[in-house]
Amino acid sequence: MKISIIKIGGNVIDFPEKLDEFLALFAKFPGHKILVHGGGILASRFGESMGVMPEMVDGRRITDKDTLDIVTMVYAGLINKNMVAKLQALKVDAIGMTGADGNLIRSVKRPVKGIDYGFVGDIQEVNIELLNTLLSAGLQPVVNAITHDKKGQLLNTNADSIASALATGLAKDHHVNLYFCFNKAGVLIDEKNESSIIPLINEDIYSELRKENVIHSGMIPKLDNAFDALKKGVQHVWIGKAENLLLAAKGKTSGTTIERQRYDLY
């Protein structure tokens, strides 16, 4: 089975017109597919309206009990169910899921090492049998950034990490491609210049770009996830704008392709 894992973030979710355009593209995307999403900006907006101010450290959300309640309501409720309803209208038989549904994703609460992130989950296990059953039945899972610890506790979990975990788990038995959609045209040499796309990155190039501080901040965990997925059997990883997703699926030049290092043996 050929499976595509597609992750989108707040740059699409927070704008109704962009979201509708993306979901129309997702509906046309060929083959079996899984959509993974967060929704941090919208969660922050709802939290502020309730007097719960977001607290971030290096781009990562501190999730206390009140914040966990808000992100669960926003990710697993408002965003997820709206997307499922819109996909059903596009004749995509979608099923919305948290990590707790069907024990899809088990996580553990992140241990405190200098920073207490609160109710944040680090992924331990993915229920691949459940995904196989859903995909074989023609369902398209829409998975949000809430997981659980199998002891009754929900946990806020990085959506990029969820997409990678689903992809690597399925890659043991299937041909899996992983697509990260975000607010830039790809990985850029100059983040202010959308035309400075780096079309292909392997481990050597990545190492050099990090040394030169071309790649930094939030792009580092995204690329770390990409290379980890490739090492665990994922066939293809792409990073770019959501509107270029179909071009990427057809092998057209768009965005950045992440590639495992290949060494010629003489």
C-alpha positions, 0 to 999 in steps of 0.5 A, a space after each residue: 500500500 502507498 500511503 502519504 502522511 501530510 502535516 499542516 499547521 496554523 498558517 493554513 488552519 487559522 485562515 478559513 479560505 486557505 484551509 478550504 483551498 488546502 482541503 480541496 487539494 487534500 481531497 484530490 491527493 492520490 492514494 491512501 492518506 493521513 492528515 496530521 494537524 496542530 493549531 497553536 495560534 487558534 489555541 492561543 487566541 482562545 486561551 487569551 479570551 479566557 484569561 489563560 496567556 500562552 507561555 512559550 520556551 524556544 517555540 515550544 508551548 508550556 502546557 499547564 492544566 488550563 492550557 491542556 483543557 484549551 488545546 484539547 477543546 481546540 485541536 480535538 474539537 473545533 479544528 478537527 471536527 470542522 475539517 472532518 465535516 468539510 472533507 466529508 462535503 468533498 466526498 472524502 470519508 474522513 475520521 477525526 482522531 486523537 491519540 487516545 482514540 483506539 489507543 492510536 498514540 501512546 505517549 509519556 509525560 515529558 520528564 523535567 530537565 531544566 524546563 517543566 513543559 507540563 502536560 506535554 507528551 513524548 511518543 512511545 508507541 503507535 497502533 499501526 494495526 488500527 491505521 491499517 484497518 482504517 486505511 483498508 476500509 477506505 477511511 482517511 484519518 485526520 489526527 490532531 496533536 493530543 495523545 494519551 499515556 494509557 493511564 487516563 491522562 491526555 497530553 499535548 504532543 508536537 504535530 511534526 513528531 506525530 506525523 513522523 511517528 505515524 510515517 515510520 510505523 507504517 513504513 515497516 510494511 508500506 511505501 510511505 511519503 511524508 509531507 510537511 506543509 508550512 508557511 514558507 516555500 521550502 527550506 530557504 537560504 534567506 528566510 526573507 526571500 521566498 525564491 531562495 529555496 534549497 531544492 534538496 537537502 541531505 545530511 552533509 548539506 544539513 550539517 553545513 547549513 546548521 554550522 552557517 546558521 542558515 538553518 536554525 530555530 524551529 526548522 531544526 526539529 522539523 528537519 531532525 524529524 525528517 531525517 529520522 523518518 528516512 532512517 526508519 524506512 520512509 521513502 520520501 520527505 518534502 517540506 513546502 507550502 500547502 498550495 504546492 502539495 499536488 505539484 510535489 506529489 507529481 514530482 514537479 519542482 517545488 519546495 524542498 526534498 529531504 534525502 538520505 545520504 548516499 555514498 558511492 562505493 568504489 
